Amino acid sequence: EKHANSHFISTQTQMIYMLALDFSPCAKKIISYTKKLVNKEEDSVILFSVLELYDSGLLNAIRVDFDFQILEGANKEMAKANGEMMKSYQEEFEKLGIKHEVVVATGSPSEQIVKIAGSKNADVLIVGSRGQNAMKKLVLGSVSDYCLNNSPTKDVIIIH
């Protein structure tokens, strides 16, 4: 829709915000920022996290003699901690009456964030940046950079 002075005005009312959350200090900043940004009457929020589980396949491939029950125990503990974290974030949005859903995936954080943002038709993706040094970023890449360059959303907001 065009306004008289030729500026475009968005006619979209409902926005879907997807928040990529983890155990970093950025996650709390993402939550705080979103609570100020969202219109609780119309918008909805996807609280998203990725579980990076330990994979016994690599140890089998290099023929390491290892007690795999240790990996299973570690994976269960990570899943439990992640569940508790997501429940606390969910409670914050429930108190404010903001529509939300919780989604947890396993795999590569970068790839899963972009994939789920697309499948959920998110309008805005909000991710954190841990501020890696230049060398580490060059070698390992960063989740926020990957999301910025590959996200199907209209906007990507990176919180430092």
N, CA, C and O of each residue as an XYZ file, in Angstrom:
640
protein
N       0.850     -1.169      0.000
C       0.000      0.000      0.000
C       0.895      1.231      0.000
O       1.881      1.285      0.736
N       0.559      2.208     -0.815
C       1.372      3.420     -0.907
C       0.745      4.545     -0.110
O      -0.475      4.708     -0.088
N       1.573      5.297      0.525
C       1.148      6.475      1.275
C       1.292      7.689      0.362
O       2.006      7.622     -0.639
N       0.640      8.773      0.680
C       0.641      9.968     -0.167
C       2.039     10.491     -0.475
O       2.270     11.028     -1.558
N       2.978     10.340      0.464
C       4.318     10.865      0.199
C       5.230      9.813     -0.445
O       6.452      9.957     -0.421
N       4.654      8.781     -1.008
C       5.349      7.745     -1.771
C       6.228      6.805     -0.953
O       7.039      6.076     -1.525
N       6.087      6.805      0.359
C       6.800      5.804      1.168
C       5.910      4.584      1.316
O       4.690      4.700      1.432
N       6.528      3.423      1.310
C       5.765      2.205      1.482
C       5.431      2.005      2.948
O       6.253      2.273      3.826
N       4.241      1.541      3.203
C       3.816      1.229      4.561
C       3.527     -0.261      4.596
O       2.801     -0.779      3.748
N       4.085     -0.938      5.562
C       3.853     -2.366      5.683
C       2.404     -2.616      6.099
O       1.886     -1.975      7.013
N       1.771     -3.547      5.419
C       0.402     -3.895      5.781
C       0.379     -5.163      6.627
O      -0.684     -5.592      7.077
N       1.533     -5.757      6.843
C       1.588     -6.962      7.660
C       1.405     -6.583      9.114
O       2.072     -5.687      9.630
N       0.493     -7.279      9.765
C       0.272     -6.974     11.171
C       0.923     -8.016     12.063
O       1.671     -7.659     12.973
N       0.662     -9.277     11.832
C       1.223    -10.304     12.685
C       2.644    -10.652     12.263
O       2.907    -10.919     11.091
N       3.546    -10.648     13.217
C       4.934    -11.018     12.960
C       5.256    -12.288     13.731
O       4.747    -12.510     14.829
N       6.104    -13.115     13.142
C       6.606    -14.308     13.824
C       8.094    -14.088     14.066
O       8.876    -13.958     13.125
N       8.470    -14.049     15.331
C       9.864    -13.870     15.734
C      10.420    -15.213     16.165
O       9.840    -15.883     17.019
N      11.540    -15.609     15.580
C      12.201    -16.840     16.016
C      13.460    -16.462     16.776
O      14.320    -15.745     16.265
N      13.556    -16.955     18.005
C      14.700    -16.664     18.854
C      15.582    -17.903     18.954
O      15.129    -18.960     19.394
N      16.838    -17.772     18.547
C      17.800    -18.863     18.660
C      18.466    -18.740     20.035
O      19.234    -17.810     20.282
N      18.161    -19.690     20.922
C      18.575    -19.587     22.318
C      19.536    -20.697     22.711
O      19.446    -21.824     22.225
N      20.454    -20.354     23.599
C      21.386    -21.329     24.145
C      21.717    -20.931     25.580
O      20.968    -20.180     26.206
N      22.823    -21.428     26.097
C      23.196    -21.150     27.484
C      24.082    -19.911     27.619
O      24.563    -19.618     28.714
N      24.304    -19.186     26.534
C      25.200    -18.027     26.572
C      24.482    -16.816     27.184
O      23.252    -16.778     27.234
N      25.253    -15.836     27.643
C      24.641    -14.594     28.149
C      23.803    -13.875     27.087
O      22.889    -13.125     27.431
N      24.099    -14.091     25.821
C      23.323    -13.471     24.739
C      21.862    -13.903     24.775
O      20.981    -13.128     24.403
N      21.595    -15.120     25.215
C      20.218    -15.624     25.206
C      19.317    -14.751     26.081
O      18.193    -14.437     25.688
N      19.787    -14.366     27.233
C      18.994    -13.500     28.116
C      18.771    -12.129     27.473
O      17.705    -11.534     27.631
N      19.773    -11.631     26.750
C      19.623    -10.360     26.046
C      18.595    -10.482     24.918
O      17.815     -9.560     24.682
N      18.599    -11.622     24.227
C      17.635    -11.875     23.154
C      16.215    -11.871     23.722
O      15.310    -11.268     23.146
N      16.033    -12.544     24.850
C      14.723    -12.606     25.497
C      14.268    -11.198     25.885
O      13.138    -10.804     25.597
N      15.140    -10.453     26.532
C      14.821     -9.101     26.988
C      14.461     -8.186     25.816
O      13.480     -7.444     25.874
N      15.260     -8.247     24.761
C      15.030     -7.426     23.566
C      13.678     -7.767     22.939
O      12.913     -6.873     22.578
N      13.393     -9.040     22.814
C      12.167     -9.479     22.153
C      10.932     -9.075     22.943
O       9.921     -8.682     22.360
N      11.006     -9.169     24.262
C       9.854     -8.792     25.086
C       9.473     -7.331     24.861
O       8.299     -6.979     24.967
N      10.441     -6.482     24.554
C      10.168     -5.070     24.275
C       9.652     -4.869     22.843
O       8.881     -3.945     22.582
N      10.073     -5.721     21.936
C       9.794     -5.573     20.513
C       8.428     -6.109     20.099
O       7.758     -5.527     19.246
N       8.024     -7.204     20.697
C       6.841     -7.937     20.235
C       5.538     -7.228     20.627
O       5.425     -6.641     21.703
N       4.575     -7.303     19.729
C       3.224     -6.822     19.998
C       2.426     -8.032     20.475
O       2.051     -8.889     19.674
N       2.168     -8.101     21.772
C       1.568     -9.318     22.329
C       0.149     -9.576     21.848
O      -0.360    -10.687     21.992
N      -0.494     -8.566     21.280
C      -1.851     -8.751     20.760
C      -1.842     -9.502     19.428
O      -2.804    -10.195     19.100
N      -0.755     -9.366     18.658
C      -0.755     -9.917     17.302
C       0.399    -10.869     17.005
O       0.230    -11.828     16.252
N       1.559    -10.618     17.582
C       2.760    -11.362     17.208
C       2.879    -12.685     17.955
O       2.212    -12.917     18.963
N       3.744    -13.540     17.431
C       4.062    -14.786     18.123
C       5.573    -15.010     18.083
O       6.290    -14.452     17.252
N       6.021    -15.840     19.009
C       7.452    -16.074     19.194
C       7.725    -17.573     19.158
O       6.990    -18.370     19.743
N       8.783    -17.933     18.469
C       9.277    -19.314     18.469
C      10.540    -19.325     19.324
O      11.536    -18.689     18.977
N      10.499    -20.038     20.430
C      11.669    -20.206     21.287
C      12.385    -21.455     20.794
O      11.876    -22.567     20.936
N      13.565    -21.271     20.216
C      14.244    -22.367     19.522
C      15.619    -22.640     20.110
O      16.373    -21.714     20.410
N      15.934    -23.904     20.270
C      17.297    -24.278     20.669
C      17.718    -25.545     19.937
O      16.893    -26.331     19.469
N      19.012    -25.709     19.857
C      19.589    -26.876     19.186
C      20.417    -27.652     20.201
O      21.281    -27.095     20.878
N      20.141    -28.933     20.292
C      20.952    -29.822     21.120
C      22.077    -30.383     20.257
O      21.836    -31.050     19.250
N      23.288    -30.105     20.663
C      24.440    -30.708     19.978
C      24.842    -31.933     20.787
O      25.599    -31.834     21.753
N      24.327    -33.081     20.383
C      24.566    -34.311     21.125
C      25.892    -34.941     20.714
O      26.344    -34.818     19.576
N      26.492    -35.614     21.679
C      27.717    -36.356     21.387
C      27.364    -37.559     20.534
O      26.400    -38.271     20.812
N      28.157    -37.777     19.490
C      27.891    -38.846     18.539
C      28.930    -39.943     18.694
O      30.129    -39.700     18.557
N      28.465    -41.145     18.980
C      29.389    -42.269     19.149
C      29.960    -42.744     17.813
O      30.941    -43.487     17.793
N      29.366    -42.328     16.714
C      29.826    -42.757     15.392
C      31.270    -42.387     15.123
O      32.016    -43.171     14.536
N      31.669    -41.201     15.548
C      33.045    -40.760     15.339
C      34.016    -41.646     16.109
O      35.065    -42.031     15.592
N      33.654    -41.966     17.351
C      34.532    -42.823     18.151
C      34.630    -44.217     17.552
O      35.695    -44.834     17.577
N      33.516    -44.718     17.012
C      33.549    -46.021     16.340
C      34.426    -45.956     15.097
O      35.168    -46.897     14.814
N      34.350    -44.864     14.360
C      35.104    -44.716     13.114
C      36.609    -44.709     13.376
O      37.379    -45.261     12.590
N      37.024    -44.091     14.467
C      38.476    -44.063     14.747
C      38.892    -45.184     15.701
O      40.023    -45.226     16.185
N      37.960    -46.076     15.954
C      38.202    -47.285     16.744
C      38.741    -46.995     18.148
O      39.683    -47.631     18.621
N      38.124    -46.035     18.780
C      38.504    -45.712     20.151
C      37.742    -46.632     21.091
O      36.532    -46.816     20.954
N      38.459    -47.207     22.044
C      37.812    -48.039     23.054
C      37.241    -47.094     24.114
O      37.983    -46.430     24.839
N      35.926    -47.048     24.188
C      35.302    -46.040     25.032
C      34.007    -46.591     25.609
O      33.315    -47.372     24.957
N      33.685    -46.191     26.815
C      32.438    -46.588     27.450
C      31.336    -45.653     26.941
O      31.239    -44.502     27.366
N      30.513    -46.165     26.030
C      29.503    -45.334     25.377
C      28.388    -44.907     26.323
O      27.627    -43.994     26.004
N      28.281    -45.550     27.475
C      27.278    -45.124     28.452
C      27.608    -43.723     28.982
O      26.714    -42.990     29.405
N      28.879    -43.361     28.958
C      29.275    -42.003     29.373
C      28.661    -40.987     28.416
O      28.123    -39.964     28.842
N      28.748    -41.283     27.102
C      28.148    -40.378     26.112
C      26.634    -40.296     26.282
O      26.054    -39.211     26.231
N      26.005    -41.438     26.484
C      24.555    -41.444     26.669
C      24.164    -40.615     27.890
O      23.193    -39.860     27.849
N      24.917    -40.758     28.966
C      24.645    -39.990     30.181
C      24.822    -38.497     29.947
O      24.016    -37.688     30.406
N      25.886    -38.136     29.228
C      26.135    -36.720     28.929
C      25.015    -36.156     28.055
O      24.555    -35.037     28.281
N      24.577    -36.926     27.059
C      23.484    -36.476     26.197
C      22.191    -36.273     26.992
O      21.467    -35.303     26.773
N      21.910    -37.188     27.909
C      20.708    -37.056     28.742
C      20.798    -35.815     29.620
O      19.809    -35.101     29.786
N      21.962    -35.553     30.180
C      22.145    -34.370     31.029
C      21.983    -33.085     30.219
O      21.371    -32.124     30.685
N      22.535    -33.074     29.002
C      22.380    -31.888     28.142
C      20.916    -31.663     27.790
O      20.434    -30.530     27.811
N      20.214    -32.740     27.466
C      18.793    -32.621     27.118
C      17.992    -32.113     28.311
O      17.092    -31.289     28.152
N      18.315    -32.598     29.496
C      17.612    -32.164     30.712
C      17.870    -30.673     30.975
O      16.937    -29.914     31.234
N      19.131    -30.266     30.907
C      19.484    -28.856     31.141
C      18.821    -27.962     30.094
O      18.322    -26.886     30.421
N      18.816    -28.402     28.845
C      18.184    -27.630     27.777
C      16.679    -27.498     28.032
O      16.104    -26.426     27.845
N      16.058    -28.577     28.454
C      14.626    -28.550     28.754
C      14.299    -27.566     29.866
O      13.312    -26.835     29.788
N      15.131    -27.550     30.900
C      14.925    -26.614     32.012
C      15.115    -25.173     31.554
O      14.350    -24.289     31.942
N      16.135    -24.934     30.727
C      16.383    -23.593     30.206
C      15.180    -23.119     29.387
O      14.693    -22.005     29.578
N      14.710    -23.962     28.485
C      13.598    -23.575     27.619
C      12.315    -23.366     28.424
O      11.512    -22.492     28.096
N      12.121    -24.157     29.464
C      10.941    -23.987     30.312
C      10.979    -22.623     31.005
O       9.948    -21.960     31.120
N      12.147    -22.205     31.463
C      12.243    -20.896     32.126
C      11.948    -19.768     31.139
O      11.280    -18.798     31.497
N      12.435    -19.883     29.905
C      12.139    -18.870     28.891
C      10.648    -18.874     28.551
O      10.037    -17.817     28.392
N      10.076    -20.062     28.442
C       8.652    -20.200     28.133
C       7.806    -19.522     29.212
O       6.831    -18.838     28.898
N       8.170    -19.706     30.460
C       7.423    -19.096     31.568
C       7.441    -17.571     31.485
O       6.452    -16.919     31.821
N       8.560    -17.001     31.039
C       8.642    -15.542     30.900
C       7.611    -15.027     29.894
O       6.972    -14.002     30.131
N       7.449    -15.730     28.780
C       6.498    -15.306     27.756
C       5.058    -15.585     28.185
O       4.147    -14.830     27.846
N       4.858    -16.678     28.935
C       3.518    -16.968     29.452
C       3.049    -15.862     30.390
O       1.894    -15.442     30.324
N       3.934    -15.390     31.262
C       3.584    -14.324     32.216
C       3.136    -13.057     31.497
O       2.264    -12.336     31.983
N       3.736    -12.787     30.336
C       3.404    -11.580     29.581
C       2.231    -11.776     28.619
O       1.762    -10.823     27.996
N       1.769    -13.004     28.506
C       0.657    -13.280     27.602
C       1.039    -13.220     26.132
O       0.205    -12.909     25.282
N       2.299    -13.518     25.831
C       2.778    -13.505     24.445
C       2.657    -14.918     23.863
O       3.130    -15.886     24.459
N       2.017    -15.023     22.691
C       1.882    -16.325     22.026
C       3.273    -16.848     21.679
O       4.120    -16.116     21.168
N       3.487    -18.117     21.964
C       4.813    -18.696     21.715
C       4.707    -20.208     21.569
O       3.719    -20.838     21.945
N       5.765    -20.745     21.011
C       5.929    -22.197     20.974
C       7.400    -22.504     21.188
O       8.268    -21.682     20.896
N       7.667    -23.688     21.698
C       9.038    -24.131     21.944
C       9.387    -25.193     20.914
O       8.635    -26.145     20.709
N      10.532    -25.022     20.271
C      11.013    -25.998     19.293
C      12.459    -26.330     19.639
O      13.281    -25.434     19.833
N      12.762    -27.623     19.714
C      14.125    -28.080     19.981
C      14.515    -29.047     18.872
O      13.756    -29.953     18.527
N      15.700    -28.843     18.322
C      16.199    -29.719     17.256
C      17.575    -30.250     17.671
O      18.175    -29.768     18.631
N      18.052    -31.228     16.948
C      19.416    -31.721     17.150
C      20.184    -31.532     15.856
O      19.606    -31.530     14.769
N      21.489    -31.373     15.985
C      22.321    -31.233     14.799
C      23.178    -29.989     14.842
O      23.504    -29.471     15.910
N      23.538    -29.518     13.660
C      24.367    -28.327     13.511
C      23.521    -27.093     13.822
O      22.501    -26.877     13.167
N      23.917    -26.278     14.804
C      23.118    -25.094     15.136
C      22.846    -24.195     13.936
O      21.702    -23.802     13.708
N      23.868    -23.868     13.175
C      23.687    -22.971     12.026
C      22.624    -23.492     11.071
O      21.686    -22.779     10.715
N      22.784    -24.734     10.667
C      21.875    -25.322      9.684
C      20.459    -25.480     10.236
O      19.484    -25.222      9.531
N      20.348    -25.899     11.486
C      19.029    -26.105     12.076
C      18.276    -24.794     12.279
O      17.066    -24.735     12.065
N      18.981    -23.750     12.687
C      18.335    -22.452     12.876
C      17.723    -21.979     11.564
O      16.559    -21.581     11.526
N      18.498    -22.020     10.497
C      18.026    -21.565      9.183
C      16.890    -22.460      8.683
O      15.899    -21.965      8.147
N      17.032    -23.753      8.854
C      16.004    -24.706      8.394
C      14.676    -24.470      9.109
O      13.631    -24.391      8.464
N      14.708    -24.359     10.430
C      13.471    -24.201     11.195
C      12.859    -22.820     10.958
O      11.636    -22.691     10.898
N      13.688    -21.796     10.824
C      13.162    -20.452     10.526
C      12.345    -20.497      9.233
O      11.292    -19.868      9.135
N      12.837    -21.241      8.248
C      12.110    -21.376      6.991
C      10.846    -22.200      7.130
O       9.792    -21.818      6.621
N      10.944    -23.325      7.815
C       9.775    -24.209      7.922
C       8.670    -23.594      8.777
O       7.498    -23.930      8.606
N       9.025    -22.708      9.686
C       8.035    -22.048     10.553
C       7.591    -20.690      9.986
O       6.797    -19.982     10.605
N       8.107    -20.340      8.815
C       7.766    -19.062      8.171
C       8.013    -17.856      9.076
O       7.202    -16.931      9.126
N       9.121    -17.875      9.779
C       9.466    -16.759     10.656
C       9.736    -15.508      9.827
O      10.321    -15.583      8.746
N       9.308    -14.365     10.339
C       9.565    -13.083      9.686
C      10.897    -12.497     10.119
O      11.613    -11.879      9.331
N      11.214    -12.707     11.397
C      12.435    -12.142     11.974
C      13.147    -13.237     12.749
O      12.536    -13.949     13.545
N      14.447    -13.362     12.507
C      15.298    -14.289     13.250
C      16.189    -13.463     14.167
O      16.840    -12.519     13.722
N      16.217    -13.819     15.446
C      17.068    -13.111     16.400
C      18.063    -14.112     16.966
O      17.682    -15.096     17.599
N      19.352    -13.847     16.728
C      20.426    -14.723     17.192
C      21.434    -13.905     17.990
O      21.474    -12.678     17.900
N      22.232    -14.600     18.758
C      23.281    -13.944     19.528
C      24.621    -14.092     18.839
O      24.825    -14.986     18.017
N      25.524    -13.202     19.188
C      26.900    -13.287     18.702
C      27.812    -13.253     19.913
O      27.709    -12.362     20.756
N      28.688    -14.210     19.992
C      29.580    -14.298     21.153
C      30.844    -13.475     20.977
O      31.682    -13.421     21.878
N      30.989    -12.833     19.827
C      32.151    -11.983     19.611
C      33.465    -12.743     19.546
O      34.428    -12.379     20.221
N      33.512    -13.792     18.744
C      34.750    -14.561     18.578
C      35.845    -13.660     18.012
O      35.576    -12.697     17.293
N      37.088    -14.001     18.359
C      38.173    -13.233     17.752
C      38.265    -13.576     16.262
O      37.751    -14.603     15.818
N      38.911    -12.725     15.518
C      38.935    -12.833     14.058
C      39.486    -14.174     13.572
O      38.950    -14.749     12.624
N      40.548    -14.682     14.204
C      41.159    -15.940     13.755
C      40.208    -17.121     13.983
O      40.032    -17.962     13.102
N      39.603    -17.174     15.162
C      38.685    -18.262     15.465
C      37.491    -18.220     14.513
O      37.033    -19.259     14.037
N      37.000    -17.036     14.243
C      35.864    -16.866     13.335
C      36.230    -17.319     11.925
O      35.424    -17.953     11.244
N      37.459    -16.988     11.484
C      37.927    -17.363     10.158
C      38.003    -18.878     10.019
O      37.605    -19.434      8.995
N      38.511    -19.536     11.040
C      38.692    -20.987     10.986
C      37.371    -21.723     11.196
O      37.052    -22.645     10.446
N      36.603    -21.326     12.205
C      35.407    -22.066     12.572
C      34.123    -21.513     11.963
O      33.121    -22.223     11.878
N      34.145    -20.256     11.542
C      32.909    -19.612     11.106
C      32.104    -19.235     12.340
O      32.531    -19.484     13.467
N      30.959    -18.643     12.129
C      30.123    -18.332     13.279
C      28.668    -18.583     12.928
O      28.248    -18.433     11.781
N      27.916    -18.965     13.939
C      26.497    -19.244     13.743
C      25.787    -17.980     13.268
O      24.979    -18.033     12.341
N      26.084    -16.847     13.894
C      25.394    -15.609     13.525
C      25.709    -15.207     12.080
O      24.817    -14.762     11.358
N      26.963    -15.357     11.652
C      27.308    -15.050     10.260
C      26.567    -15.969      9.292
O      26.047    -15.513      8.274
N      26.521    -17.246      9.606
C      25.829    -18.208      8.751
C      24.352    -17.828      8.635
O      23.788    -17.825      7.540
N      23.736    -17.509      9.769
C      22.318    -17.144      9.766
C      22.084    -15.861      8.978
O      21.115    -15.758      8.225
N      22.958    -14.899      9.149
C      22.830    -13.633      8.440
C      22.847    -13.852      6.930
O      22.092    -13.215      6.196
N      23.707    -14.750      6.474
C      23.874    -14.972      5.038
C      22.932    -16.011      4.432
O      22.800    -16.087      3.210
N      22.277    -16.813      5.275
C      21.463    -17.914      4.750
C      20.019    -17.931      5.225
O      19.238    -18.765      4.766
N      19.649    -17.056      6.111
C      18.304    -17.085      6.673
C      17.248    -16.730      5.634
O      17.432    -15.798      4.851
N      16.139    -17.476      5.626
C      15.037    -17.164      4.713
C      14.126    -16.057      5.252
O      13.180    -15.653      4.576
N      14.402    -15.565      6.460
C      13.550    -14.540      7.067
C      13.791    -13.190      6.414
O      14.819    -12.964      5.777
N      12.811    -12.286      6.588
C      12.942    -10.936      6.044
C      14.048    -10.163      6.754
O      14.769     -9.375      6.141
N      14.166    -10.402      8.054
C      15.164     -9.687      8.856
C      15.895    -10.654      9.773
O      15.345    -11.655     10.230
N      17.157    -10.317     10.026
C      17.967    -11.034     11.010
C      18.517     -9.978     11.971
O      19.136     -9.003     11.547
N      18.286    -10.183     13.250
C      18.807     -9.292     14.266
C      19.857    -10.058     15.057
O      19.600    -11.151     15.563
N      21.038     -9.470     15.155
C      22.128    -10.109     15.895
C      22.358     -9.307     17.179
O      22.621     -8.106     17.137
N      22.256     -9.984     18.299
C      22.444     -9.359     19.607
C      23.828     -9.712     20.118
O      24.223    -10.878     20.125
N      24.564     -8.688     20.546
C      25.917     -8.916     21.090
C      25.879     -8.908     22.598
O      26.913     -9.082     23.243
